[in-house]
Amino acid sequence: MKTRWLLLLGVAVLGLIAAGCAERSSDSASPEPEGTVSESTLAETTETTTAEPSVEPGGEIAGGVIAGSSDEIVAYANGQPVYRDEFESAKSSLISQSVMSYAQFGMDYNDMLQGADGRLRELSVEAEAMYRVFGVALVEAEAEARGVLPSSAAIDEAFETQYQQILEGQGMSEADLQDYVETQGSTLEEFRKLGRDAVSWRLTLEAITEVLTGVIDSTVDELQAYLDEHADDYSTPAEINASHILFPATDIDLREYLAEHADDYAVDGTVPEFEEVRDQLRAAIRAEAERALSDLKGGDDFVALAEELMGPEAGNLGWFSQSIFGEDFERRAFALDPGEVSDVVETLYGFHIIRLNDRRDAVTPELADIIDEVQTALADQIRTDALQTFMTDAYEQGDFEIGLPLLDAVWGQQADPDRTIEKLEALVEEGLPSEPYLGYVLATMYEMRLEEAIGEKAALESDANPTSELQEQIAALDDQMAHDIERAIFGYRLALASVGEDPLIQEKLDALEAQSSAAEEAVAP
């Protein structure tokens, strides 16, 4: 079985596809591909992983697997099959990335894949996974057509070199590695296979890129233009070397100060609540900073005082161009002359006295000093641009067929939402028992179209000089909106009939029914 997407154990391949050829943000030069279901448009999506029938070239639904093969085909890209394991591996990798990202904020992404909106979110992930699998298929097909697919011998040689580098870099023997991968639920054989697949893909991508760009021999003028455009990447900003004496005044510090000076703030033997004396505490600490500043101006040694209050070297901030203490601290520090001491500077951390030790100006290197670095960077950009252009064209001209019914229905919904609605309606008509949230997806699509129509109607009604043609357009929108509300209500009811009681779906249904009733009352005689 061909398993190019099993190599997504690491995110290297996804990174190459995403960064090199499939970047699809709204401000990107490459357009949104036909297959993309955006989270912002589809309210984020899902799809069950139960076996769906495979699709033969030409759009006919086949019986699950191709004759004489155990590999289930779930799609075709220009007639080249995409297998279930490739698709599922891509999907799993994307979900794993999201799990790790959301975990940083204490959120469980798997919880976000539950329920009606979770189904939408999962469907969005599946569309992205299919898009990326198609990208791999397109690159591999192009490499084969151009006769640059890496040979088995070249792949083996490159993999063995990388494999030994992994062992040496980790200080492991092969036996150590085997023990480790087994603790991760895998085997050394599978690890080597995945690694070889990854090397095969890297060599394929490099070969295609080389064919697309040819020999890159940039002129001095081109290199200088690149350096001028990316000057910030090569320049060293102005920096200062500074020290400070900090009188801490966060709420934690203030509470500790209150505990230490409780007798000074007690009234009739009772220490007031922190909030009652917070401002007084900050004022007291600021007064300490002002007294220290007065002592420094009177001749006390800055370093000795800093060490006394903060410990050896604690006040030495070293060289920096930006300060962790905020813009005001940074501005005041950069305004000093070497050896000069600031007034008391207040930040979120407390009260600072800053001394500037030294400064160095910003430096922009000459091309001659970094020409090799600039040549490499420009060549990388040329390769990336060429690969992205190739991928954009390949997606636009590609013939993609998807055998997963719900994913096929929403594929390309941004470019042609009416087609998506038609396909979803057909699935409802046919019945799709493996998709309990089919009605919810249908209703969501109608609501999206409804919102767009509402906006269009508002724009038409704002015209100060309505014409008969304009009135006809508004009437047509009213009819469409009434239809979309009716079908969205149907979709939500269908979803409730499939999944049972669901507060989210019920809330959306109630809102639409109220909207429908209000519209009927507005036109009633």
BELPEDA-V541559 format. One record per backbone hydrogen bond with DSSP energy under -1.0 kcal/mol. CO is the residue of the C=O (numbers start at 0). NH is the residue of the N-H. E is the energy in kcal/mol with one decimal. If there is no record, write none. Layout:
CO/NH/E
CO/NH/E
This chain:
2/5/-1.4
4/7/-1.3
10/14/-2.5
11/15/-2.2
12/16/-2.7
13/17/-3.4
14/18/-3.1
15/19/-2.0
16/20/-1.5
16/21/-1.6
24/27/-2.0
32/35/-1.7
37/41/-2.9
43/120/-1.5
53/61/-3.1
55/58/-1.7
59/55/-2.7
65/68/-1.8
71/83/-2.5
73/402/-3.5
74/81/-2.7
75/400/-2.5
76/79/-2.0
79/76/-2.6
81/73/-2.7
81/74/-1.3
82/86/-2.1
83/87/-3.1
84/88/-2.1
85/89/-2.1
86/90/-2.5
87/91/-2.8
88/92/-2.2
89/93/-2.1
90/94/-2.4
91/95/-2.5
92/96/-2.2
93/97/-2.1
94/98/-2.8
95/99/-2.2
96/100/-2.3
97/101/-3.0
98/102/-1.8
101/104/-1.6
101/106/-2.2
102/105/-1.8
109/112/-1.2
110/113/-1.3
114/118/-1.8
115/119/-1.6
116/120/-2.5
117/121/-2.5
118/122/-2.0
119/123/-1.8
120/44/-1.5
120/124/-1.8
121/45/-1.3
121/125/-2.4
122/126/-2.2
123/127/-2.0
124/128/-2.6
125/129/-2.8
126/130/-2.4
127/131/-2.1
128/132/-2.5
129/133/-2.7
130/134/-1.6
131/135/-1.9
132/136/-2.3
133/137/-2.6
134/138/-2.1
135/139/-2.7
136/140/-2.5
137/141/-2.1
138/142/-2.5
139/143/-2.3
140/144/-2.5
141/145/-2.1
142/147/-2.8
150/154/-2.3
151/155/-2.6
152/156/-2.5
153/157/-2.4
154/158/-2.8
155/159/-2.7
156/160/-1.9
157/161/-2.2
158/162/-3.3
159/163/-2.3
160/164/-1.8
161/165/-2.1
162/166/-2.1
163/167/-2.7
164/168/-2.8
165/169/-2.0
166/171/-2.7
172/176/-2.2
173/177/-2.4
174/178/-2.3
175/179/-2.2
176/180/-2.8
177/181/-1.8
178/182/-1.4
180/185/-2.6
181/184/-1.5
186/190/-2.5
187/191/-2.7
188/192/-2.2
189/193/-2.9
190/194/-2.5
191/195/-2.6
192/196/-2.5
193/197/-2.3
194/198/-2.2
195/199/-2.7
196/200/-2.4
197/201/-2.4
198/202/-2.7
199/203/-2.1
200/204/-2.7
201/205/-2.5
202/206/-2.3
203/207/-2.4
204/208/-2.4
205/209/-2.3
206/210/-2.0
207/211/-2.4
208/212/-2.1
209/213/-2.8
218/222/-2.2
219/223/-2.7
220/224/-2.4
221/225/-2.1
222/226/-2.5
223/227/-2.6
224/228/-2.0
225/229/-1.8
229/232/-1.3
230/233/-1.2
230/234/-1.6
235/362/-2.5
238/359/-2.7
239/319/-2.1
240/356/-3.0
240/357/-1.7
241/316/-2.2
242/354/-2.9
244/352/-1.6
246/350/-2.0
249/253/-2.9
250/254/-2.3
251/255/-2.0
252/256/-2.5
253/257/-2.5
254/258/-2.2
255/259/-2.1
256/260/-1.9
261/264/-1.1
261/265/-1.3
266/269/-1.6
269/266/-2.6
273/276/-1.1
276/280/-2.5
277/281/-2.2
278/282/-2.2
279/283/-2.2
280/284/-2.2
281/285/-2.5
282/286/-2.2
283/287/-1.6
284/288/-1.9
285/289/-2.5
286/290/-2.2
287/291/-2.2
288/292/-2.3
289/293/-2.1
290/294/-2.2
291/295/-2.2
292/296/-2.4
293/297/-1.3
294/299/-2.4
295/298/-1.4
300/304/-2.1
301/305/-2.8
302/306/-2.6
303/307/-2.0
304/308/-2.3
305/309/-2.8
306/310/-1.4
310/313/-1.6
312/315/-1.3
314/243/-2.3
317/241/-1.5
319/239/-2.3
322/325/-1.3
325/329/-2.2
326/330/-3.1
327/331/-2.5
328/332/-2.5
329/333/-2.6
330/334/-1.2
332/335/-1.2
336/339/-2.7
339/355/-2.0
344/351/-3.1
348/248/-2.2
349/346/-2.8
350/246/-2.9
351/344/-2.8
352/244/-2.1
353/341/-3.0
354/242/-2.6
355/338/-3.9
357/240/-3.0
359/238/-2.4
362/235/-3.0
365/368/-1.2
366/369/-1.1
369/373/-2.4
370/374/-2.6
371/375/-2.1
372/376/-2.2
373/377/-2.9
374/378/-2.4
375/379/-2.3
376/380/-2.1
377/381/-2.5
378/382/-2.4
379/383/-2.7
380/384/-2.9
381/385/-2.3
382/386/-2.5
383/387/-2.5
384/388/-2.5
385/389/-2.4
386/390/-2.6
387/391/-2.6
388/392/-2.5
389/393/-2.7
390/394/-2.5
391/395/-2.2
392/396/-2.4
393/397/-1.1
398/77/-3.3
400/75/-2.7
403/407/-3.0
404/408/-2.0
405/409/-1.8
406/410/-1.3
409/412/-2.0
411/415/-2.3
415/419/-1.6
416/420/-2.3
417/421/-2.4
418/422/-2.4
419/423/-2.5
420/424/-2.7
421/425/-2.0
422/426/-2.0
423/427/-2.3
424/428/-2.4
425/429/-2.4
426/430/-2.6
431/434/-2.4
434/437/-1.8
436/440/-2.3
437/441/-2.5
438/442/-2.6
439/443/-2.4
440/444/-2.1
441/445/-2.1
442/446/-2.5
443/447/-2.2
444/448/-2.1
445/449/-2.5
446/450/-2.5
447/451/-1.8
448/452/-2.2
449/453/-2.5
450/454/-1.9
451/455/-2.3
452/456/-2.8
453/457/-2.2
454/458/-1.9
455/459/-2.2
456/460/-2.7
459/462/-1.4
466/470/-2.3
467/471/-2.1
468/472/-2.1
469/473/-2.3
470/474/-2.4
471/475/-2.4
472/476/-2.0
473/477/-2.4
474/478/-2.2
475/479/-2.4
476/480/-3.1
477/481/-2.4
478/482/-2.2
479/483/-3.0
480/484/-2.5
481/485/-2.1
482/486/-2.6
483/487/-2.5
484/488/-2.6
485/489/-2.0
486/490/-2.4
487/491/-2.5
488/492/-2.3
489/493/-2.5
490/494/-2.3
491/495/-2.3
492/496/-2.2
493/497/-1.4
494/498/-2.8
495/499/-2.1
501/505/-2.7
502/506/-2.4
503/507/-2.0
504/508/-2.6
505/509/-2.8
506/510/-2.1
507/511/-2.1
508/512/-2.6
509/513/-2.2
510/514/-2.0
511/515/-2.7
512/516/-2.4
513/517/-2.3
514/518/-2.0
515/519/-2.1
516/520/-2.3
517/521/-1.8
518/522/-1.1
